[in-house]
Every structure is written in C-alpha cells, then in structure tokens.
Amino acid sequence: MPVTSTIDGLSARFASGFFSMMHVVPSNLWLLLSALFFGCGEYLSKQWALAPSLRMGAAVVLVDAIGVLLWLPALYNRNLLSVVGVLWALLGAVITVSIGLFIFKESLTWVQWIGIVCAFVALALLHK
C-alpha cells in the first residue's frame, strides 16, 4: 500500500472520530475548554512580555492555536456566531482579568470593576 493512501486513511479516520466527538461534547464545554486555553495563552503572553524568548513565543502561538481549534466545535454545534463569538470573548475577558488580578497582582479601577460585572451579566443573558 502506498504511503499516501495510508496517510489519507489515517487522516480520514481522525477526521471521522473528531467530527463524531464534536457532536457528543456539548458546545458549552467546547467553549469553556477554548477559553481556558485562551487564558493559558494570556498567561504565557505575560510571561513572554516579562522575559521574551523564541521558545516562549512559540508556546504562546501553540496554546492560542489550540484554543482557536477548540472554539470551532462550539460554533459548529450552536451555529450562532453572534452568540458563540460574544460568549467566547466575554469568557476570555473574564479569564484574562482573573489571571491579571490573582496571579500577577494587577489592580482595577472601580469603572473597570463595573465592566467586569457587566460582562457577567452579559454571559448570563446570552447563555441559554
């Protein structure tokens, strides 16, 4: 059997397994996993900003790419870009702020706190 047909067969089996798994896992879980990888990417981005290196930059790109790939099944399952995109952006913002506050000991102004509260209200209103 030629190498090309073996690779094609493996990639077809992987794609088939991935697409069936996309339907089994709820879209909210895909969205949460994607946002968690985004948060890890944000953490690594801050580490890179503190001490830039090619290795850390590559890690940021890899983790962010995984986060984006995990977002796609959520969009596929819900098929509502207007809702899924905003939910992902809000989750990402909340995770990013949490990392800044709790890990890097950054602070927020009272206006920024109001923004965070509004983000939680938006998450509650968009989630169905």
C-alpha positions in Angstrom: 0.0 0.0 0.0 1.5 3.4 -0.9 2.4 5.8 1.9 0.0 8.4 0.6 -3.0 6.2 0.8 -2.0 5.2 4.4 -1.8 8.8 5.4 -5.1 9.6 3.7 -6.7 6.7 5.5 -5.3 7.8 8.9 -6.4 11.4 8.4 -9.9 10.3 7.3 -10.2 8.1 10.4 -9.0 11.0 12.6 -11.4 13.5 10.9 -14.3 11.0 11.3 -13.5 10.5 15.0 -13.1 14.2 15.6 -16.4 15.1 13.9 -18.3 12.4 15.9 -16.8 13.7 19.1 -17.9 17.2 18.2 -21.5 16.2 18.5 -21.1 14.2 21.7 -19.4 17.0 23.7 -21.7 19.9 24.5 -21.0 23.2 22.8 -20.6 25.0 26.2 -17.9 22.6 27.2 -16.0 23.2 23.9 -16.4 26.9 24.6 -15.1 26.6 28.2 -12.1 24.5 27.0 -11.3 27.1 24.3 -11.5 29.9 26.8 -9.2 28.0 29.3 -6.6 27.5 26.6 -7.0 31.2 25.7 -6.3 32.0 29.4 -3.2 29.8 29.3 -2.1 31.7 26.2 -2.7 35.0 28.0 -0.6 33.8 31.0 2.2 32.7 28.7 1.9 36.0 26.8 2.5 37.9 30.0 5.5 35.6 30.8 6.8 36.3 27.3 6.4 40.1 27.9 8.4 39.9 31.1 11.2 37.8 29.6 10.9 37.5 25.8 12.3 34.3 24.1 11.6 32.4 21.0 10.6 29.3 22.9 8.0 31.2 25.0 6.7 33.0 21.8 6.3 29.6 20.1 4.5 28.3 23.2 2.1 31.2 23.1 1.3 30.6 19.5 0.8 26.9 20.0 -1.5 27.3 23.0 -3.6 30.0 21.3 -3.9 27.9 18.2 -5.3 25.0 20.3 -7.7 27.4 21.9 -9.0 28.6 18.5 -9.3 25.0 17.3 -11.4 24.1 20.4 -13.7 27.1 19.6 -14.7 25.7 16.2 -16.8 22.8 17.5 -18.7 25.1 19.8 -19.5 27.3 16.8 -20.3 24.2 14.7 -22.7 22.8 17.3 -24.6 26.0 18.1 -24.2 27.6 14.6 -24.8 31.1 16.0 -21.7 33.2 15.5 -23.4 36.2 17.2 -23.9 34.3 20.4 -20.9 31.9 20.5 -18.4 34.7 19.5 -19.6 37.0 22.2 -19.7 34.3 24.8 -16.1 33.4 23.9 -15.0 37.0 24.0 -16.6 37.5 27.4 -15.2 34.3 28.9 -11.8 35.3 27.5 -12.0 38.7 29.1 -13.1 37.3 32.5 -10.3 34.8 32.4 -7.7 37.4 31.4 -8.7 39.8 34.1 -8.7 36.9 36.7 -5.1 36.0 35.7 -4.1 39.6 35.9 -5.7 40.1 39.3 -4.9 36.8 41.1 -1.7 35.7 39.5 0.1 38.9 38.5 -1.4 41.0 41.3 -2.6 43.7 39.0 -5.4 46.1 40.1 -8.6 47.5 38.5 -10.3 50.9 38.9 -13.9 51.0 40.0 -15.0 51.7 36.4 -13.2 48.5 35.3 -14.9 46.5 38.0 -18.3 47.8 36.7 -17.2 46.5 33.3 -16.5 43.0 34.8 -19.9 42.9 36.5 -21.5 43.9 33.1 -19.5 41.0 31.5 -21.0 38.5 33.9 -24.5 39.9 33.3 -23.9 39.6 29.6 -22.7 36.0 30.0 -25.9 35.2 32.0 -28.1 36.9 29.4 -26.5 35.2 26.4 -26.3 31.7 27.9 -29.4 29.6 27.1 
